[in-house]
Amino acid sequence: MMRQYELVERVQRYKPDVNEALLNKAYVYAMQKHGHQRRASGDPYFSHPLEVAAILTDMHLDEATIAVALLHDTIEDTTATRAEIDELFGPDIGKLVEGLTKLKRLDLVSKKAHQAENLRKLLLAISDDVRVLLVKLADRLHNMRTLDHVPEHKRLRIAEETMDIYAPLAGRMGMQDMREELEELAFRYINPEAFRAVTERLAEFFEKNRGVIKAIEEALSHLFAKHRIKALVKSRQKKPWSVFRKMETKALSFEQLSDIFGFRVLVDTVEDCYRALGLIHSTWSMVPGRFKDYISTPKQNDYRSIHTTIVGPSRQRVELQIRTFEMHRIAEYGVAAHSIYKDMGGKVNGADHKISRDTNAYAWLRRTIEALSEGDTPEDFLENTKLELFQDQVFCFTPKGRLIALPRGATPIDFAYAVHTDVGDTCVGAKVNGRIMPLMTELKNGDEVEIIRSKAQVPPAAWESVVVTGKARAAIRRATRNAIRKQYSGLGARILERAFERAGKVFSREALKPVLHRLARQDVDDVLAAVGRGELSSQDVVRAVFPDYKDERITQPPKERGEEGWFNLRNAAGMLFQIPGRSSRKAKRAKGGDGAKEPKGGQAGMPGALPIRGVSGDLPVRFAPEGAVPGDRIVGILHPGSGITIYPIQSPALTAFDDQPERWIDVRWDIDENMKERFPVRLSVTAINEPGSLAEISQVIASNDANIHTLSMERTAPDFTDMVFDLEVWDLKHLNRLISQLKEISCVSDAHRVNG
C-alpha cells in the first residue's frame, strides 16, 4: 500500500508547489475513518481510495482532486459527515465528496429507468464540476481491476454498465487510455471466451511480427533524422475489444484485419506534423481513402492528430498517427489535460484549481445537458445519449463553411437537426456537394450539405427510424406528437362546430376558456384534441359551456329511440320487412336484396309487409357491425327474444348461420323517399403514416355528406396506418362515390368496404 510521503512525491513530480498539508490531512483522515474496514479481497479498505488517488496522479491532477479521491467513500461508508468535511477541507471539496456519494448509491441499480436516472445525475454533476467525472472514472477503473473479488452474480452487471456508460463517457471526454482499459476489463467478464481467443491471437501475431515492427520503426526514425525532423516513433498495439468489435461489425476474420498494429509519430510542432506527413507520403504510397486530418478539424472530444495508411517497407499496410507531444497528452488524458492552475479568488486550503470549460468535450456535454430539459422520458434520454456516446464521427460543412460533426451513418436529416431544430423540422430535401440527394444518403467526411426547407413541412414519423443522432430522434418525436395533436385539434374543432350548430349555439374558442376546469384540460387545444380523439364527447363540451342545454334526442323515451343501437323502422326511413315464409339459405341469398316487391298478403298464411316500428310489441331491428345500405342485397337473421340483425348478402359472418335455416328471414328495402336517413357502413382505409392524413381523409368524408360514427387506427408498418371507419351514408351509390374519392387522395394507399 502506498505510503503518505510516496503520494506527496507523486504529485510533486508534476506540481512542485504542491500543498503537502492538504494531502497529508486527507490521507490521515481517510485512513482513520476507514479504520479496520476490509474490501472483498481482504485488503484494507483504505487501499481503494489510495489507488484511486494514484490513478489520478498519473493524469497529473492537482492536490484538491487527489484529496477528493482519498475522501470519496468517507461519507458513504464511515461516520464522516458533510459538515465535518466542509470544516476540515472546505466546502468545495465537501460538495464534490457528497456528489460522488450520491452517485455511488445509484450504482446499485440496474433497471433501465434507474440507470437512465443515474446517467442524468452523473452528467448534471459533471457539468457543474468535471472533477466529479475524473474521480468517478478512476473509482470505476480500480473497481474493474479488482472485479474478480466481487460476487459472481454482480460481475456481469458491473461490467455491462462499464461498457455501456463509463467507457464511452471516458472516450467522449477525450480520455482514450482510460476508455481502452475500461473496455478491455469489461470485455473480459462480458465475453470471457472471446476475450481469451482474441488475446491469444494477438500475442501470437505480435510475436510473429516483432521483427517487422522493429524494422518499420527504424525506417521511419531514419527518414525523419535524415531530414532533421525531431520525432519519436512508437509502435502501438490494437486492443482486444477493438479487434473483436471490428471483426463483429464488419464480419471479418482475424487474418483479414489490416490495422492490428500501427505507429505514432510524435513531434514538437504542428508544422512538423505536416512536414512528417509530406516525407511519409513522398517515400511510400498512401492507401486511398485512409487519410484523416483531425488537426485542422478536431474531434468533439478535442482529439487532434493526422491519420494515414501507407504501403510500408515490407509491402504491408501500416497505419500512422502523427501528432505533437501536447496533442498526445490531450489524447491520453482528455479533459484532465486541460486543467489550469490560477487564483480563483478563494483557495481550497491553499490549492488553486479549475478545469477549463473551453473545450469541445465540454461543448458536447452542454448539448447533452440541454436534452435533459426537452421533456424526454429517462429511457429515451438514455437511448439517445448512448447513441452519441458510441458513435465515431464524420465532419461535414454548411455552404458557408461551418463545420458540423456527426456520428458515422448520419444523414442530411441529422445534419439539418445539428444545425438547428427548426432547420430539421422544415427540411424537405438536401444538396450534397451541389447535387440533390435523397435524405437517407449516408454522409461522408468533407461533404458540403445544403438543406432545402419548406415552412409547410412537418417531419414524418418514419424519419425516426432513419436518423442516428439523439437530437434528431428526440426532435422528430416531439414534432410528430405536436402534429398529431394539431391534427386531432382540427378534427375536434369541426366536431364541436357542428355540435354547437345542432344545439342552436355559436362555437368559439373563447367560449371554452372559462370551462377548462370542468373539462379537466389545461388549454383549449387540449379540449379540441380530446374531442378529435374521442376522449371527450362533444355533448359534454356543449353542456359544460351551456349548463342549461338539453339535447332533445337524448331525452326521448327509450321505447321511441330503440335500445342499445337497435335501428327501428322509424329511424330507418320506413323500412319494411317481407316475411314470405322459411326457405333454404341459398334461396334466400339468391332472392334477397332489392328484388321485385311482393304483393300484400305474402306467403304461407303470413301477413304482407310487416312494419317494425320499434315500439312495444314490435320486433327491434339492428344492422350488423359492417352495416348495410340501400342498394345492397340484404338478409335478416332472427335472434329469438332480441330481434333481427340485417346483413349485406355478401357478409362472411352469415356462414355462422348455415346450419340454422329457420333463423333466416327474407328482407328488402322499402324506403320512403320523403324521410331522409343515413345507413351504417364500415370502410377500411390504408394511409401513409404522416401528419395531416387523417384530417385530409376526414375532410373528403365530410365534403361527401357522410358522417363518421367511430374510427379505429392501427400502425401496421413503419410508413402506413390502417384506419377503420364506421360511417353513415345515404345509399350504395353514395358509398361508391365516397370510396372512389378517397382512393384519389395522395396519402391514401387503399380504400375498400369491410364486409364482416
Secondary structure as UniProt FT lines:
FT   HELIX           4..12
FT   TURN            13..14
FT   TURN            16..17
FT   HELIX           20..34
FT   TURN            35..36
FT   TURN            40..41
FT   TURN            45..46
FT   HELIX           47..58
FT   TURN            59..60
FT   HELIX           63..71
FT   TURN            72..73
FT   HELIX           74..77
FT   HELIX           82..89
FT   HELIX           91..106
FT   TURN            107..108
FT   HELIX           112..128
FT   HELIX           131..145
FT   HELIX           147..149
FT   HELIX           152..161
FT   HELIX           162..166
FT   HELIX           167..172
FT   TURN            173..174
FT   HELIX           176..190
FT   HELIX           192..208
FT   HELIX           210..226
FT   TURN            227..228
FT   STRAND          231..237
FT   HELIX           240..250
FT   HELIX           254..256
FT   STRAND          261..267
FT   HELIX           270..283
FT   TURN            288..289
FT   STRAND          292..293
FT   TURN            294..296
FT   TURN            300..301
FT   STRAND          306..311
FT   TURN            313..314
FT   STRAND          317..324
FT   HELIX           325..333
FT   HELIX           334..338
FT   STRAND          339..340
FT   TURN            349..350
FT   STRAND          354..355
FT   HELIX           360..371
FT   HELIX           372..374
FT   HELIX           378..390
FT   STRAND          393..397
FT   TURN            399..400
FT   STRAND          403..407
FT   TURN            408..409
FT   HELIX           412..419
FT   HELIX           421..425
FT   STRAND          427..432
FT   TURN            433..434
FT   STRAND          435..437
FT   TURN            439..440
FT   TURN            445..446
FT   STRAND          448..453
FT   TURN            455..456
FT   HELIX           461..465
FT   HELIX           470..502
FT   TURN            503..504
FT   HELIX           509..512
FT   HELIX           513..515
FT   HELIX           516..519
FT   HELIX           524..533
FT   HELIX           538..545
FT   TURN            547..548
FT   HELIX           552..555
FT   HELIX           558..561
FT   TURN            564..565
FT   TURN            569..573
FT   STRAND          576..577
FT   HELIX           585..591
FT   TURN            600..601
FT   TURN            604..605
FT   STRAND          610..611
FT   TURN            616..617
FT   STRAND          621..623
FT   TURN            625..626
FT   TURN            630..631
FT   STRAND          634..639
FT   TURN            640..642
FT   STRAND          643..648
FT   TURN            649..650
FT   HELIX           652..657
FT   TURN            658..659
FT   HELIX           661..663
FT   STRAND          664..666
FT   TURN            673..674
FT   STRAND          679..688
FT   TURN            691..692
FT   HELIX           693..703
FT   TURN            704..705
FT   STRAND          707..717
FT   TURN            718..719
FT   STRAND          720..729
FT   HELIX           732..743
FT   TURN            746..747
FT   STRAND          748..753
//
